Each structure stands twice: as structure tokens, then as C-alpha cells.
Amino acid sequence: MSEPTPAHHDDPGDSAPLTCATCGHRPDPGHEATARLTWSRDTTGAAVSWTCDRCSREHLRSIEGKLDPVWW
């Protein structure tokens, strides 16, 4: 018996234009789908922000430092 799949919900972060919250970079037109796979997504309450792959790599230690200890 297979497990039920979760219901799909519309996420405002999925339709908003991608802009890196750190450097302001935007993916080239037509590359938004790839960016959604390689960029980091942060959700705080109802707010969604994205960080490009370059900034994510550059600030990895800072990002890891903000994770709850239960992740480690």
C-alpha cells in the first residue's frame, strides 16, 4: 500500500521573481527553473527570500551557524 501524497498548495514564493537577497542577482531569462534548484530558499513566516548559489557558497559558514543544534 502506498503512502498518500501530500496535497499541493500554492506557494507565493514559487511565482515571485527570483532575486538574491544578498547581492541582488537575478537569473537570466529562461533560467529561473534551474535557479530554483541551485539557489537557497529561506522562509520566515510568510516571507520567502532566495540566495543565489554563489552567495550561498560564499556565506556557507554563516548559514550553517544559524541552524538549530538539532541539525547536527
Secondary structure, DSSP 4 states (H G I P E B T S, - for coil): -PPPPPPP---HHHHSPP-BTTT---PPTT-HHHHHHHSEEEEETTEEEEE-HHHHHHTHHHHHHTS-GGG-
